């Protein structure tokens, strides 16, 4: 049995590419090479649809496969030909097309591993890991403004004033792997709102300064 196990959720991509023509496999490699630094998995799926003429479902499965390959190769810490050999052995455990060209598929797997190591897709993936390898990942926010009456007496027969209340609701996930969302609500007043605005403006100024001073680097941010 192979030391590498191919997850069930990416096996369709392996099956598709094992049956693809040499020309289609070549277009898949070109799609990977064409990605710019910072391009996402959605960009790869789109490139596979355009350059390799894959339908959207097949392109998505092949994208899953390619990203899985990068993760498996990173975990194994072996040369690309060794990883490709173990992948071929793992693939044989669920492949029902015994007439496929094993040597050709080995060459294709090795080619993908070589291409991803030398292209921007792997560096982008590492940047995304740094970005999301944190706790409490922000998802959404909503600010609710409420008007509350202030009465002169306890029996509330005479309205004398109003006050504005703000409730800031933040939705987040504990980690990028979590599928469950949590909410926390902060009670704010108008001064708090102004303080938040000023803090965000300072953060944007700092980010713009860093981008200007380090303009010789590419800044990778989630799309």
C-alpha positions as CSV (number, residue, x, y, z in Angstrom):
1,X,0.0,0.0,0.0
2,X,1.2,3.5,-0.9
3,X,2.5,5.8,1.9
4,X,0.3,8.5,0.3
5,X,-3.4,8.4,0.5
6,X,-5.5,10.3,-2.0
7,X,-8.5,11.9,-0.2
8,X,-11.9,10.8,-1.6
9,X,-13.0,14.4,-2.2
10,X,-10.3,14.9,-4.9
11,X,-10.3,11.5,-6.6
12,X,-12.6,12.6,-9.4
13,X,-9.8,15.0,-10.6
14,X,-7.3,12.2,-10.7
15,X,-9.7,10.0,-12.6
16,X,-10.5,12.8,-15.1
17,X,-6.8,13.7,-15.8
18,X,-5.8,10.0,-16.1
19,X,-8.2,9.7,-19.0
20,X,-7.5,13.1,-20.5
21,X,-5.6,13.3,-23.8
22,X,-2.0,14.4,-23.9
23,X,-3.2,17.6,-25.5
24,X,-5.6,18.3,-22.6
25,X,-3.0,17.5,-20.1
26,X,-0.7,20.0,-21.7
27,X,-3.3,22.7,-21.5
28,X,-3.8,21.9,-17.8
29,X,-0.1,22.5,-17.3
30,X,-0.3,25.7,-19.2
31,X,-3.2,26.9,-17.1
32,X,-1.1,26.5,-14.0
33,X,1.8,28.3,-15.5
34,X,-0.4,31.2,-16.6
35,X,-1.5,32.1,-13.1
36,X,-0.1,35.4,-11.6
37,X,1.1,35.8,-8.1
38,X,-2.0,36.2,-5.9
39,X,-4.4,34.4,-8.2
40,X,-6.9,32.2,-6.3
41,X,-8.2,28.7,-6.9
42,X,-11.2,30.3,-8.6
43,X,-8.8,31.9,-11.1
44,X,-7.3,28.4,-11.8
45,X,-10.7,27.0,-12.4
46,X,-11.5,29.8,-14.8
47,X,-8.2,29.2,-16.6
48,X,-8.9,25.5,-17.0
49,X,-12.2,26.3,-18.5
50,X,-10.8,28.8,-21.0
51,X,-7.4,27.3,-21.9
52,X,-8.1,23.5,-21.5
53,X,-11.8,23.7,-22.5
54,X,-13.0,21.8,-19.5
55,X,-16.6,22.2,-18.4
56,X,-17.1,23.9,-15.0
57,X,-17.5,20.7,-13.0
58,X,-14.4,19.0,-14.4
59,X,-12.4,22.2,-14.0
60,X,-13.4,22.4,-10.4
61,X,-12.4,18.7,-9.8
62,X,-9.1,19.2,-11.5
63,X,-8.5,22.3,-9.3
64,X,-9.2,20.3,-6.2
65,X,-6.7,17.7,-7.4
66,X,-3.9,20.2,-8.1
67,X,-4.2,21.9,-4.7
68,X,-4.3,18.5,-3.1
69,X,-1.1,17.5,-4.9
70,X,0.7,20.5,-3.5
71,X,-0.4,19.6,0.0
72,X,0.6,15.9,-0.4
73,X,3.9,16.8,-1.9
74,X,4.6,19.3,1.0
75,X,3.8,16.6,3.6
76,X,5.9,13.9,2.0
77,X,9.0,16.1,1.6
78,X,10.2,13.8,-1.3
79,X,11.4,14.5,-4.8
80,X,8.7,14.9,-7.5
81,X,9.4,11.6,-9.1
82,X,9.1,9.7,-5.8
83,X,5.8,11.5,-5.0
84,X,4.4,10.8,-8.4
85,X,5.3,7.1,-8.1
86,X,3.5,6.9,-4.7
87,X,0.5,8.8,-6.1
88,X,0.3,6.4,-9.0
89,X,0.3,3.5,-6.5
90,X,-2.4,5.2,-4.4
91,X,-4.4,6.0,-7.5
92,X,-4.4,2.3,-8.5
93,X,-6.3,1.4,-5.3
94,X,-9.5,3.1,-6.6
95,X,-8.9,3.3,-10.4
96,X,-11.3,1.0,-12.3
97,X,-9.8,1.7,-15.7
98,X,-6.9,-0.8,-15.8
99,X,-6.2,-0.1,-19.4
100,X,-5.0,3.4,-18.8
101,X,-1.4,4.4,-19.6
102,X,0.3,4.3,-16.3
103,X,3.7,5.6,-17.6
104,X,2.0,8.6,-19.3
105,X,0.0,9.4,-16.1
106,X,3.2,9.1,-14.0
107,X,4.8,11.7,-16.3
108,X,1.8,14.0,-16.1
109,X,1.8,13.8,-12.3
110,X,5.5,14.5,-12.1
111,X,5.1,17.4,-14.5
112,X,2.3,19.0,-12.4
113,X,4.5,18.6,-9.3
114,X,7.5,20.2,-11.1
115,X,5.3,23.1,-12.5
116,X,3.6,24.0,-9.2
117,X,6.9,24.1,-7.4
118,X,8.3,26.6,-9.9
119,X,5.2,28.7,-10.5
120,X,3.4,31.4,-8.6
121,X,0.5,29.1,-7.5
122,X,2.6,27.5,-4.7
123,X,3.8,30.8,-3.3
124,X,0.3,32.1,-3.4
125,X,-0.9,29.0,-1.6
126,X,1.7,29.5,1.1
127,X,0.7,33.2,1.5
128,X,-2.9,32.2,1.9
129,X,-1.9,29.7,4.6
130,X,-0.2,32.5,6.5
131,X,-3.2,34.7,6.1
132,X,-5.7,32.2,7.4
133,X,-3.6,30.4,9.9
134,X,-5.2,32.5,12.7
135,X,-8.1,32.3,15.0
136,X,-11.4,34.1,14.8
137,X,-11.6,34.7,11.0
138,X,-13.8,37.6,10.3
139,X,-16.9,36.9,8.1
140,X,-19.4,39.7,8.2
141,X,-20.5,42.7,10.3
142,X,-23.7,44.6,10.8
143,X,-24.3,47.8,12.8
144,X,-27.8,48.2,14.2
145,X,-28.9,51.8,15.2
146,X,-31.7,52.0,17.8
147,X,-33.6,55.0,19.2
148,X,-34.5,54.8,22.9
149,X,-36.9,57.2,24.6
150,X,-36.0,59.0,27.8
151,X,-39.0,59.7,30.0
152,X,-39.3,62.4,32.7
153,X,-41.1,60.3,35.3
154,X,-41.3,56.7,36.3
155,X,-44.9,56.2,34.9
156,X,-43.5,57.2,31.4
157,X,-46.3,59.7,30.7
158,X,-44.0,62.5,29.4
159,X,-41.3,62.0,26.8
160,X,-38.4,64.5,27.3
161,X,-35.5,63.2,25.2
162,X,-34.1,60.5,22.9
163,X,-30.8,58.7,22.8
164,X,-29.1,56.7,20.0
165,X,-27.7,53.3,20.6
166,X,-25.4,51.3,18.4
167,X,-25.0,47.5,18.4
168,X,-22.1,46.1,16.3
169,X,-22.6,42.5,15.4
170,X,-19.5,40.6,14.2
171,X,-19.8,37.2,12.6
172,X,-16.7,35.0,12.5
173,X,-15.3,31.4,12.3
174,X,-12.9,30.1,14.9
175,X,-10.6,28.9,12.1
176,X,-10.7,28.7,8.3
177,X,-11.4,24.9,8.6
178,X,-14.5,25.6,10.8
179,X,-17.9,25.5,9.1
180,X,-19.8,27.0,12.0
181,X,-20.2,30.7,12.4
182,X,-20.3,32.5,15.8
183,X,-21.6,36.0,16.6
184,X,-20.6,38.6,19.1
185,X,-22.4,41.9,19.7
186,X,-20.7,45.0,21.0
187,X,-22.7,47.9,22.6
188,X,-21.4,51.2,21.3
189,X,-22.2,54.9,21.5
190,X,-21.4,57.6,18.9
191,X,-17.9,58.2,20.4
192,X,-17.1,54.5,20.0
193,X,-18.2,54.7,16.4
194,X,-15.9,57.6,15.7
195,X,-13.1,55.8,17.5
196,X,-13.6,52.7,15.2
197,X,-13.6,54.9,12.1
198,X,-10.4,56.6,13.2
199,X,-8.7,53.3,14.0
200,X,-9.7,51.8,10.6
201,X,-8.4,55.0,8.8
202,X,-5.0,54.7,10.6
203,X,-4.8,51.0,9.6
204,X,-5.4,51.9,6.0
205,X,-2.8,54.6,6.1
206,X,-0.2,52.2,7.6
207,X,-1.0,49.6,4.9
208,X,-0.7,52.2,2.1
209,X,2.7,53.4,3.6
210,X,4.0,49.8,3.7
211,X,2.9,49.2,0.1
212,X,4.6,52.3,-1.0
213,X,7.9,51.7,0.9
214,X,7.9,48.0,-0.2
215,X,6.7,48.5,-3.7
216,X,9.3,46.1,-5.1
217,X,7.3,43.2,-3.5
218,X,4.0,41.7,-4.5
219,X,1.4,42.0,-1.8
220,X,-0.9,38.9,-1.8
221,X,-4.4,39.4,-0.3
222,X,-7.5,37.1,-0.5
223,X,-9.9,38.1,-3.3
